Amino acid sequence: MSKPQPALVLGHYKKRIETLLDESAQMLRKERYTANKVYQILKAEGYQGSAGGIHNYISRLFIRPSQLNLCHVKNLINHDSQDKDDH
């Protein structure tokens, strides 16, 4: 399995994405932000990365327990700790 690459462009926007998702969780279901809407908001705020990077990050935040396996959990932990070390 390949080693996850650091999210250089996305790294600066991770907290903002989490804030937007927290705000979205308080909205009515039909009004909540989609990953594409989050991308559009961030793009307007200067984000220059791809929509796919945002989609991937958001999907990693919402992994279902049935999708987890030990190797996947270790990779996520290692990847997140590397991101913190990069700052």
N, CA, C and O atoms as a Tinker XYZ file with bonds, in Angstrom:
   348  protein
     1  N      0.850000   -1.177000    0.000000    73     2
     2  CA     0.000000    0.000000    0.000000    64     1     3
     3  C      0.892000    1.235000    0.000000    63     2     4     5
     4  O      1.865000    1.295000    0.751000    81     3
     5  N      0.573000    2.211000   -0.827000    73     3     6
     6  CA     1.404000    3.400000   -0.923000    64     5     7
     7  C      1.177000    4.326000    0.271000    63     6     8     9
     8  O      0.114000    4.331000    0.892000    81     7
     9  N      2.194000    5.091000    0.561000    73     7    10
    10  CA     2.149000    6.028000    1.674000    64     9    11
    11  C      1.340000    7.261000    1.264000    63    10    12    13
    12  O      1.581000    7.817000    0.193000    81    11
    13  N      0.375000    7.705000    2.101000    73    11    14
    14  CA    -0.418000    8.892000    1.744000    64    13    15
    15  C      0.476000   10.123000    1.627000    63    14    16    17
    16  O      1.386000   10.324000    2.431000    81    15
    17  N      0.206000   10.931000    0.626000    73    15    18
    18  CA     0.957000   12.156000    0.415000    64    17    19
    19  C      0.406000   13.265000    1.305000    63    18    20    21
    20  O     -0.799000   13.308000    1.552000    81    19
    21  N      1.263000   14.162000    1.791000    73    19    22
    22  CA     0.756000   15.270000    2.609000    64    21    23
    23  C     -0.114000   16.199000    1.764000    63    22    24    25
    24  O      0.161000   16.427000    0.586000    81    23
    25  N     -1.146000   16.719000    2.375000    73    23    26
    26  CA    -2.076000   17.623000    1.683000    64    25    27
    27  C     -1.557000   19.042000    1.796000    63    26    28    29
    28  O     -1.968000   19.792000    2.681000    81    27
    29  N     -0.648000   19.414000    0.894000    73    27    30
    30  CA    -0.001000   20.714000    0.995000    64    29    31
    31  C     -0.967000   21.874000    0.800000    63    30    32    33
    32  O     -0.963000   22.817000    1.592000    81    31
    33  N     -1.782000   21.824000   -0.226000    73    31    34
    34  CA    -2.719000   22.914000   -0.491000    64    33    35
    35  C     -3.878000   22.859000    0.495000    63    34    36    37
    36  O     -4.288000   23.883000    1.041000    81    35
    37  N     -4.397000   21.672000    0.717000    73    35    38
    38  CA    -5.561000   21.496000    1.580000    64    37    39
    39  C     -5.239000   21.739000    3.049000    63    38    40    41
    40  O     -6.116000   22.144000    3.812000    81    39
    41  N     -4.021000   21.503000    3.446000    73    39    42
    42  CA    -3.635000   21.602000    4.847000    64    41    43
    43  C     -4.061000   22.885000    5.529000    63    42    44    45
    44  O     -4.478000   22.872000    6.687000    81    43
    45  N     -3.956000   23.984000    4.818000    73    43    46
    46  CA    -4.312000   25.280000    5.392000    64    45    47
    47  C     -5.824000   25.468000    5.522000    63    46    48    49
    48  O     -6.276000   26.383000    6.210000    81    47
    49  N     -6.596000   24.621000    4.875000    73    47    50
    50  CA    -8.046000   24.776000    4.848000    64    49    51
    51  C     -8.789000   23.712000    5.652000    63    50    52    53
    52  O    -10.018000   23.738000    5.707000    81    51
    53  N     -8.078000   22.786000    6.268000    73    51    54
    54  CA    -8.744000   21.696000    6.990000    64    53    55
    55  C     -9.630000   22.208000    8.117000    63    54    56    57
    56  O    -10.764000   21.751000    8.262000    81    55
    57  N     -9.139000   23.139000    8.910000    73    55    58
    58  CA    -9.951000   23.696000   10.010000    64    57    59
    59  C    -11.179000   24.409000    9.468000    63    58    60    61
    60  O    -12.260000   24.324000   10.052000    81    59
    61  N    -11.016000   25.113000    8.352000    73    59    62
    62  CA   -12.148000   25.830000    7.746000    64    61    63
    63  C    -13.208000   24.836000    7.258000    63    62    64    65
    64  O    -14.406000   25.067000    7.423000    81    63
    65  N    -12.760000   23.736000    6.660000    73    63    66
    66  CA   -13.695000   22.702000    6.204000    64    65    67
    67  C    -14.475000   22.155000    7.391000    63    66    68    69
    68  O    -15.695000   22.005000    7.329000    81    67
    69  N    -13.761000   21.858000    8.473000    73    67    70
    70  CA   -14.424000   21.323000    9.663000    64    69    71
    71  C    -15.415000   22.325000   10.239000    63    70    72    73
    72  O    -16.486000   21.936000   10.705000    81    71
    73  N    -15.071000   23.607000   10.213000    73    71    74
    74  CA   -15.985000   24.655000   10.685000    64    73    75
    75  C    -17.237000   24.709000    9.812000    63    74    76    77
    76  O    -18.355000   24.801000   10.319000    81    75
    77  N    -17.038000   24.652000    8.503000    73    75    78
    78  CA   -18.185000   24.668000    7.594000    64    77    79
    79  C    -19.082000   23.453000    7.810000    63    78    80    81
    80  O    -20.307000   23.572000    7.761000    81    79
    81  N    -18.489000   22.293000    8.049000    73    79    82
    82  CA   -19.287000   21.095000    8.289000    64    81    83
    83  C    -20.029000   21.173000    9.619000    63    82    84    85
    84  O    -21.153000   20.684000    9.734000    81    83
    85  N    -19.402000   21.788000   10.626000    73    83    86
    86  CA   -20.089000   21.992000   11.905000    64    85    87
    87  C    -21.284000   22.928000   11.734000    63    86    88    89
    88  O    -22.363000   22.679000   12.272000    81    87
    89  N    -21.078000   24.006000   10.980000    73    87    90
    90  CA   -22.183000   24.930000   10.699000    64    89    91
    91  C    -23.292000   24.214000    9.940000    63    90    92    93
    92  O    -24.475000   24.383000   10.235000    81    91
    93  N    -22.896000   23.419000    8.967000    73    91    94
    94  CA   -23.841000   22.693000    8.136000    64    93    95
    95  C    -24.690000   21.724000    8.955000    63    94    96    97
    96  O    -25.877000   21.544000    8.682000    81    95
    97  N    -24.079000   21.107000    9.949000    73    95    98
    98  CA   -24.795000   20.139000   10.787000    64    97    99
    99  C    -25.940000   20.794000   11.554000    63    98   100   101
   100  O    -26.883000   20.112000   11.954000    81    99
   101  N    -25.868000   22.105000   11.764000    73    99   102
   102  CA   -26.913000   22.827000   12.482000    64   101   103
   103  C    -28.054000   23.259000   11.560000    63   102   104   105
   104  O    -29.095000   23.711000   12.035000    81   103
   105  N    -27.865000   23.123000   10.261000    73   103   106
   106  CA   -28.873000   23.543000    9.289000    64   105   107
   107  C    -29.910000   22.443000    9.079000    63   106   108   109
   108  O    -29.705000   21.287000    9.450000    81   107
   109  N    -31.022000   22.837000    8.477000    73   107   110
   110  CA   -32.008000   21.851000    8.063000    64   109   111
   111  C    -31.359000   20.914000    7.039000    63   110   112   113
   112  O    -30.458000   21.319000    6.305000    81   111
   113  N    -31.810000   19.697000    6.997000    73   111   114
   114  CA   -31.168000   18.681000    6.162000    64   113   115
   115  C    -31.028000   19.104000    4.695000    63   114   116   117
   116  O    -29.970000   18.909000    4.096000    81   115
   117  N    -32.060000   19.666000    4.128000    73   115   118
   118  CA   -32.034000   20.062000    2.714000    64   117   119
   119  C    -31.131000   21.275000    2.454000    63   118   120   121
   120  O    -30.787000   21.551000    1.305000    81   119
   121  N    -30.752000   21.992000    3.500000    73   119   122
   122  CA   -29.933000   23.185000    3.338000    64   121   123
   123  C    -28.457000   22.934000    3.637000    63   122   124   125
   124  O    -27.640000   23.839000    3.461000    81   123
   125  N    -28.095000   21.739000    4.081000    73   123   126
   126  CA   -26.712000   21.444000    4.462000    64   125   127
   127  C    -25.777000   21.515000    3.265000    63   126   128   129
   128  O    -26.182000   21.334000    2.116000    81   127
   129  N    -24.507000   21.787000    3.573000    73   127   130
   130  CA   -23.494000   21.894000    2.538000    64   129   131
   131  C    -23.122000   20.531000    1.986000    63   130   132   133
   132  O    -22.932000   19.570000    2.732000    81   131
   133  N    -23.023000   20.463000    0.687000    73   131   134
   134  CA   -22.444000   19.292000    0.042000    64   133   135
   135  C    -20.939000   19.531000   -0.053000    63   134   136   137
   136  O    -20.468000   20.644000    0.177000    81   135
   137  N    -20.196000   18.500000   -0.387000    73   135   138
   138  CA   -18.751000   18.666000   -0.565000    64   137   139
   139  C    -18.484000   19.677000   -1.680000    63   138   140   141
   140  O    -17.530000   20.451000   -1.605000    81   139
   141  N    -19.330000   19.668000   -2.713000    73   139   142
   142  CA   -19.149000   20.620000   -3.802000    64   141   143
   143  C    -19.394000   22.054000   -3.336000    63   142   144   145
   144  O    -18.693000   22.974000   -3.758000    81   143
   145  N    -20.391000   22.246000   -2.464000    73   143   146
   146  CA   -20.655000   23.584000   -1.932000    64   145   147
   147  C    -19.480000   24.057000   -1.070000    63   146   148   149
   148  O    -19.094000   25.224000   -1.132000    81   147
   149  N    -18.918000   23.156000   -0.271000    73   147   150
   150  CA   -17.736000   23.499000    0.534000    64   149   151
   151  C    -16.604000   23.923000   -0.391000    63   150   152   153
   152  O    -15.911000   24.904000   -0.118000    81   151
   153  N    -16.413000   23.189000   -1.485000    73   151   154
   154  CA   -15.380000   23.544000   -2.466000    64   153   155
   155  C    -15.629000   24.943000   -3.029000    63   154   156   157
   156  O    -14.698000   25.741000   -3.131000    81   155
   157  N    -16.869000   25.244000   -3.393000    73   155   158
   158  CA   -17.187000   26.559000   -3.960000    64   157   159
   159  C    -16.905000   27.681000   -2.949000    63   158   160   161
   160  O    -16.388000   28.735000   -3.320000    81   159
   161  N    -17.242000   27.455000   -1.690000    73   159   162
   162  CA   -16.985000   28.456000   -0.646000    64   161   163
   163  C    -15.486000   28.681000   -0.498000    63   162   164   165
   164  O    -15.019000   29.819000   -0.465000    81   163
   165  N    -14.734000   27.581000   -0.410000    73   163   166
   166  CA   -13.286000   27.708000   -0.232000    64   165   167
   167  C    -12.618000   28.330000   -1.448000    63   166   168   169
   168  O    -11.675000   29.109000   -1.312000    81   167
   169  N    -13.101000   27.989000   -2.631000    73   167   170
   170  CA   -12.550000   28.576000   -3.859000    64   169   171
   171  C    -12.740000   30.092000   -3.843000    63   170   172   173
   172  O    -11.847000   30.837000   -4.248000    81   171
   173  N    -13.901000   30.544000   -3.377000    73   171   174
   174  CA   -14.165000   31.980000   -3.270000    64   173   175
   175  C    -13.261000   32.641000   -2.231000    63   174   176   177
   176  O    -13.005000   33.844000   -2.294000    81   175
   177  N    -12.779000   31.842000   -1.273000    73   175   178
   178  CA   -11.892000   32.358000   -0.231000    64   177   179
   179  C    -10.408000   32.206000   -0.601000    63   178   180   181
   180  O     -9.529000   32.514000    0.205000    81   179
   181  N    -10.137000   31.729000   -1.827000    73   179   182
   182  CA    -8.757000   31.666000   -2.290000    64   181   183
   183  C     -8.153000   30.279000   -2.416000    63   182   184   185
   184  O     -6.985000   30.159000   -2.785000    81   183
   185  N     -8.898000   29.236000   -2.125000    73   183   186
   186  CA    -8.385000   27.872000   -2.266000    64   185   187
   187  C     -8.069000   27.598000   -3.725000    63   186   188   189
   188  O     -8.888000   27.874000   -4.602000    81   187
   189  N     -6.868000   27.050000   -3.995000    73   187   190
   190  CA    -6.451000   26.822000   -5.372000    64   189   191
   191  C     -6.288000   25.344000   -5.708000    63   190   192   193
   192  O     -5.831000   25.003000   -6.798000    81   191
   193  N     -6.656000   24.473000   -4.785000    73   191   194
   194  CA    -6.551000   23.046000   -5.028000    64   193   195
   195  C     -7.755000   22.508000   -5.778000    63   194   196   197
   196  O     -8.619000   23.258000   -6.234000    81   195
   197  N     -7.789000   21.195000   -5.891000    73   195   198
   198  CA    -8.865000   20.552000   -6.644000    64   197   199
   199  C    -10.079000   20.272000   -5.768000    63   198   200   201
   200  O     -9.985000   20.207000   -4.542000    81   199
   201  N    -11.211000   20.109000   -6.424000    73   199   202
   202  CA   -12.430000   19.716000   -5.723000    64   201   203
   203  C    -12.264000   18.309000   -5.160000    63   202   204   205
   204  O    -12.787000   18.001000   -4.089000    81   203
   205  N    -11.538000   17.458000   -5.878000    73   203   206
   206  CA   -11.323000   16.086000   -5.437000    64   205   207
   207  C    -10.614000   16.005000   -4.101000    63   206   208   209
   208  O    -10.912000   15.123000   -3.295000    81   207
   209  N     -9.688000   16.903000   -3.854000    73   207   210
   210  CA    -8.988000   16.924000   -2.571000    64   209   211
   211  C     -9.935000   17.186000   -1.414000    63   210   212   213
   212  O     -9.820000   16.577000   -0.351000    81   211
   213  N    -10.864000   18.091000   -1.631000    73   211   214
   214  CA   -11.863000   18.405000   -0.611000    64   213   215
   215  C    -12.820000   17.229000   -0.435000    63   214   216   217
   216  O    -13.142000   16.853000    0.692000    81   215
   217  N    -13.269000   16.655000   -1.533000    73   215   218
   218  CA   -14.166000   15.497000   -1.469000    64   217   219
   219  C    -13.510000   14.355000   -0.704000    63   218   220   221
   220  O    -14.143000   13.729000    0.147000    81   219
   221  N    -12.249000   14.085000   -1.004000    73   219   222
   222  CA   -11.538000   13.004000   -0.316000    64   221   223
   223  C    -11.389000   13.282000    1.173000    63   222   224   225
   224  O    -11.584000   12.386000    1.995000    81   223
   225  N    -11.046000   14.509000    1.525000    73   223   226
   226  CA   -10.871000   14.858000    2.937000    64   225   227
   227  C    -12.189000   14.708000    3.690000    63   226   228   229
   228  O    -12.220000   14.143000    4.783000    81   227
   229  N    -13.270000   15.210000    3.111000    73   227   230
   230  CA   -14.574000   15.114000    3.765000    64   229   231
   231  C    -14.996000   13.657000    3.902000    63   230   232   233
   232  O    -15.522000   13.260000    4.941000    81   231
   233  N    -14.774000   12.867000    2.877000    73   231   234
   234  CA   -15.170000   11.455000    2.961000    64   233   235
   235  C    -14.364000   10.721000    4.026000    63   234   236   237
   236  O    -14.879000    9.799000    4.659000    81   235
   237  N    -13.108000   11.112000    4.236000    73   235   238
   238  CA   -12.313000   10.490000    5.299000    64   237   239
   239  C    -12.845000   10.861000    6.679000    63   238   240   241
   240  O    -12.683000   10.090000    7.626000    81   239
   241  N    -13.471000   12.016000    6.810000    73   239   242
   242  CA   -14.032000   12.425000    8.092000    64   241   243
   243  C    -15.263000   11.613000    8.452000    63   242   244   245
   244  O    -15.619000   11.509000    9.626000    81   243
   245  N    -15.916000   11.035000    7.446000    73   243   246
   246  CA   -17.175000   10.340000    7.658000    64   245   247
   247  C    -17.092000    8.852000    7.316000    63   246   248   249
   248  O    -18.007000    8.308000    6.697000    81   247
   249  N    -16.022000    8.200000    7.707000    73   247   250
   250  CA   -15.867000    6.769000    7.439000    64   249   251
   251  C    -16.838000    5.992000    8.328000    63   250   252   253
   252  O    -16.900000    6.218000    9.536000    81   251
   253  N    -17.580000    5.094000    7.732000    73   251   254
   254  CA   -18.507000    4.244000    8.481000    64   253   255
   255  C    -17.731000    3.154000    9.210000    63   254   256   257
   256  O    -16.727000    2.663000    8.692000    81   255
   257  N    -18.178000    2.765000   10.404000    73   255   258
   258  CA   -17.476000    1.713000   11.144000    64   257   259
   259  C    -17.301000    0.424000   10.343000    63   258   260   261
   260  O    -16.295000   -0.267000   10.504000    81   259
   261  N    -18.254000    0.094000    9.492000    73   259   262
   262  CA   -18.144000   -1.135000    8.706000    64   261   263
   263  C    -17.036000   -1.059000    7.664000    63   262   264   265
   264  O    -16.599000   -2.090000    7.153000    81   263
   265  N    -16.574000    0.153000    7.339000    73   263   266
   266  CA   -15.525000    0.323000    6.349000    64   265   267
   267  C    -14.125000    0.280000    6.963000    63   266   268   269
   268  O    -13.131000    0.220000    6.240000    81   267
   269  N    -14.049000    0.311000    8.276000    73   267   270
   270  CA   -12.754000    0.371000    8.936000    64   269   271
   271  C    -12.109000   -1.005000    9.022000    63   270   272   273
   272  O    -12.776000   -2.017000    9.235000    81   271
   273  N    -10.824000   -1.010000    8.855000    73   271   274
   274  CA   -10.027000   -2.175000    9.196000    64   273   275
   275  C     -8.773000   -1.647000    9.874000    63   274   276   277
   276  O     -8.484000   -0.454000    9.788000    81   275
   277  N     -8.044000   -2.489000   10.529000    73   275   278
   278  CA    -6.911000   -2.046000   11.338000    64   277   279
   279  C     -5.865000   -1.312000   10.511000    63   278   280   281
   280  O     -5.334000   -0.298000   10.963000    81   279
   281  N     -5.558000   -1.792000    9.327000    73   279   282
   282  CA    -4.556000   -1.137000    8.482000    64   281   283
   283  C     -5.012000    0.268000    8.093000    63   282   284   285
   284  O     -4.217000    1.207000    8.091000    81   283
   285  N     -6.288000    0.403000    7.766000    73   283   286
   286  CA    -6.824000    1.698000    7.373000    64   285   287
   287  C     -6.737000    2.695000    8.533000    63   286   288   289
   288  O     -6.358000    3.849000    8.333000    81   287
   289  N     -7.084000    2.255000    9.728000    73   287   290
   290  CA    -7.026000    3.120000   10.906000    64   289   291
   291  C     -5.588000    3.569000   11.155000    63   290   292   293
   292  O     -5.343000    4.744000   11.427000    81   291
   293  N     -4.643000    2.644000   11.064000    73   291   294
   294  CA    -3.233000    3.002000   11.266000    64   293   295
   295  C     -2.770000    4.020000   10.230000    63   294   296   297
   296  O     -2.043000    4.956000   10.567000    81   295
   297  N     -3.181000    3.851000    8.972000    73   295   298
   298  CA    -2.799000    4.798000    7.927000    64   297   299
   299  C     -3.372000    6.179000    8.199000    63   298   300   301
   300  O     -2.686000    7.183000    8.008000    81   299
   301  N     -4.622000    6.240000    8.643000    73   299   302
   302  CA    -5.232000    7.530000    8.957000    64   301   303
   303  C     -4.525000    8.208000   10.114000    63   302   304   305
   304  O     -4.286000    9.415000   10.077000    81   303
   305  N     -4.187000    7.440000   11.142000    73   303   306
   306  CA    -3.494000    8.001000   12.303000    64   305   307
   307  C     -2.123000    8.510000   11.897000    63   306   308   309
   308  O     -1.731000    9.614000   12.276000    81   307
   309  N     -1.390000    7.714000   11.127000    73   307   310
   310  CA    -0.058000    8.117000   10.679000    64   309   311
   311  C     -0.126000    9.343000    9.788000    63   310   312   313
   312  O      0.698000   10.248000    9.912000    81   311
   313  N     -1.105000    9.381000    8.887000    73   311   314
   314  CA    -1.253000   10.513000    7.971000    64   313   315
   315  C     -1.569000   11.793000    8.740000    63   314   316   317
   316  O     -0.984000   12.841000    8.466000    81   315
   317  N     -2.494000   11.713000    9.706000    73   315   318
   318  CA    -2.854000   12.895000   10.490000    64   317   319
   319  C     -1.685000   13.375000   11.352000    63   318   320   321
   320  O     -1.495000   14.581000   11.513000    81   319
   321  N     -0.909000   12.458000   11.901000    73   319   322
   322  CA     0.239000   12.864000   12.716000    64   321   323
   323  C      1.312000   13.499000   11.847000    63   322   324   325
   324  O      2.009000   14.403000   12.306000    81   323
   325  N      1.465000   13.050000   10.601000    73   323   326
   326  CA     2.432000   13.662000    9.687000    64   325   327
   327  C      2.001000   15.076000    9.318000    63   326   328   329
   328  O      2.833000   15.977000    9.208000    81   327
   329  N      0.687000   15.266000    9.127000    73   327   330
   330  CA     0.188000   16.603000    8.815000    64   329   331
   331  C      0.488000   17.561000    9.958000    63   330   332   333
   332  O      0.846000   18.713000    9.712000    81   331
   333  N      0.352000   17.116000   11.191000    73   331   334
   334  CA     0.620000   17.986000   12.342000    64   333   335
   335  C      2.108000   18.302000   12.435000    63   334   336   337
   336  O      2.487000   19.405000   12.827000    81   335
   337  N      2.954000   17.333000   12.074000    73   335   338
   338  CA     4.395000   17.538000   12.108000    64   337   339
   339  C      4.852000   18.526000   11.040000    63   338   340   341
   340  O      5.873000   19.195000   11.205000    81   339
   341  N      4.098000   18.621000    9.943000    73   339   342
   342  CA     4.452000   19.508000    8.838000    64   341   343
   343  C      4.232000   20.975000    9.192000    63   342   344   345
   344  O      4.781000   21.856000    8.531000    81   343
   345  N      3.435000   21.250000   10.226000    73   343   346
   346  CA     3.107000   22.649000   10.565000    64   345   347
   347  C      3.987000   23.166000   11.630000    63   346   348
   348  O      3.852000   24.320000   12.036000    81   347
